[in-house]
Each structure stands twice: as C-alpha cells, then as structure tokens.
Amino acid sequence: MFLCTGNSCRSQMAEGILKRLGGDLVEVHSAGLEAHGLNPRAVKVMAEVGIDIAHYQSKTIDPELLGAMDYVITLCSDAETRCPTTPPRIKRLHFPFDDPSLADGNEEEIMVIFRRVRDEITVRLKQFLIDERLL
C-alpha cells in the first residue's frame, strides 16, 4: 500500500506504475491521510506512458486493508510521520518524492514537474521489485 497525505498524485501514480510493473504478481493499493481527489495532471502524465488511472479514486486509509498488507510505502514525510501503527510483520518503507501538486509556473512547467516525479517513482519502484525479489 502506498500512502501520502492526500492520495491525489504520488500515491495514485505509484499504484498505477507498480500495477504495470508487477502485473498479476502484486496486489497494489493506495490511500491518503486525507482524500483530496484525483489530480487531473497526474491522470494526464500517466496516460502519456500508457497507464490509465482515470478511474482511480482518492481515499483515506482503511485500517483493515492496511493491516493485510505486506508492505506499506510512504511517499512523503507527512505520511511517514502520521501513518497508523502497523503490525510488526508489515515491512514499512519510505520513498520520499516531491509533491508535484505544489509546482509553480505555467502549465507546461508544472507538467514537467509531474513527469519528473512520475519518472522518479518508476525508477524507484523498479529497484524496489529487484531489491525485494518480487519479480
């Protein structure tokens, strides 16, 4: 399960990317400490790489689902600090990424940030799959 503050950008992108990379070998979820709604720019940059997250929904943490996970990966410091307690058997990891929703500039400059974060998440998740021997 990927966690971030609002479950609108980074965690949604990470969910889509890991579903693509892991295929049927992984069950992937995302949630937020709050539900801020799915960011349309995140949907757009994911579509650029052939991953459709348009049907994803921003949601808050379901404690029962969280407790059933093998991994909990926080993507921002806020989520790392405020993540609910998990059973010791759950491996907790922290992969911090810039929040693209805070980017300033014109539309193209903002989209450059969204693409950079998407690509950084992709690289990190590929390494995660290798490190954890999940593929």
C-alpha positions in Angstrom: 0.0 0.0 0.0 1.3 3.4 -1.0 0.5 6.3 1.4 0.7 10.0 1.1 -1.1 13.0 2.5 -4.0 13.4 0.0 -4.0 10.3 -2.2 -4.2 12.6 -5.2 -0.9 12.4 -7.1 2.2 10.5 -5.9 0.4 7.5 -4.3 -2.0 7.2 -7.3 0.9 7.3 -9.8 2.8 4.8 -7.7 -0.2 2.5 -7.6 -0.6 2.6 -11.4 3.1 2.1 -12.0 3.5 -0.8 -9.7 0.4 -2.5 -11.1 2.0 -2.2 -14.5 5.5 -3.3 -13.4 4.3 -6.2 -11.1 1.4 -7.4 -13.2 -0.5 -10.3 -11.6 2.3 -10.9 -9.1 1.4 -8.0 -6.9 -1.7 -6.6 -5.3 -1.4 -2.8 -5.0 -3.4 -0.2 -3.2 -3.0 3.4 -2.3 -4.6 5.7 0.3 -4.1 9.0 2.0 -4.3 10.5 5.4 -7.0 12.6 3.8 -8.8 12.3 0.4 -8.0 15.3 -1.8 -9.5 14.0 -5.0 -7.6 12.6 -8.0 -5.4 15.2 -9.6 -6.1 15.6 -13.3 -2.5 16.3 -14.1 -1.5 13.0 -12.6 -4.0 11.3 -14.8 -2.6 13.1 -17.8 1.1 12.2 -17.2 0.2 8.6 -16.5 -1.8 8.4 -19.7 1.3 9.6 -21.6 3.1 6.4 -20.6 0.0 4.2 -21.3 -1.2 3.8 -17.7 -4.9 4.7 -17.1 -5.6 5.9 -13.6 -8.6 8.0 -14.6 -10.9 5.5 -12.8 -8.9 5.6 -9.5 -10.5 7.2 -6.6 -8.9 9.2 -3.8 -9.5 7.5 -0.5 -8.4 7.5 3.1 -6.7 4.7 4.9 -8.8 1.6 5.6 -7.2 0.1 8.7 -8.3 -3.4 7.9 -6.8 -3.3 4.4 -3.7 -1.6 5.8 -3.3 -4.4 8.3 -3.5 -7.0 5.5 -0.6 -5.6 3.5 2.9 -7.0 3.3 4.5 -3.6 2.6 3.5 0.0 3.4 5.4 2.6 1.5 5.1 6.2 2.5 5.8 8.8 -0.2 6.0 11.9 1.8 7.2 12.9 5.3 3.7 13.7 6.5 2.5 10.2 5.7 5.7 8.7 7.2 5.1 10.6 10.5 1.4 10.2 10.7 0.9 6.6 9.3 -1.1 4.5 11.7 0.7 1.8 13.6 1.0 -1.4 11.6 1.7 -5.0 12.8 5.4 -5.9 13.0 5.1 -8.3 10.1 4.4 -5.4 7.7 7.5 -4.0 6.1 7.4 -0.2 6.2 9.5 1.7 3.7 9.8 5.4 2.9 10.3 6.6 -0.6 10.0 10.4 -0.5 9.2 12.3 -3.6 8.4 16.0 -4.3 4.8 16.9 -4.3 4.0 17.8 -7.9 0.8 19.5 -6.9 2.8 22.2 -5.3 4.7 23.1 -8.5 4.7 26.7 -9.7 4.8 28.1 -13.2 2.8 27.9 -16.3 1.0 24.7 -17.3 4.0 23.3 -19.2 6.4 24.0 -16.4 4.1 22.3 -13.9 3.6 19.3 -16.2 7.4 18.9 -16.4 7.4 18.5 -12.6 4.6 15.9 -12.8 6.6 14.0 -15.4 9.8 14.1 -13.4 8.1 12.8 -10.3 6.3 10.1 -12.3 9.7 9.0 -13.8 11.4 9.1 -10.4 8.7 6.9 -9.0 9.1 4.4 -11.9 12.8 4.1 -11.3 12.4 3.7 -7.6 9.7 1.0 -7.9 11.7 -1.0 -10.5 14.6 -1.0 -7.9 12.1 -2.0 -5.1 10.9 -5.0 -7.1 14.5 -6.1 -7.7 15.6 -5.4 -4.1 12.6 -7.3 -2.6 12.9 -10.1 -5.2 9.3 -9.8 -6.1 9.9 -10.4 -9.8 
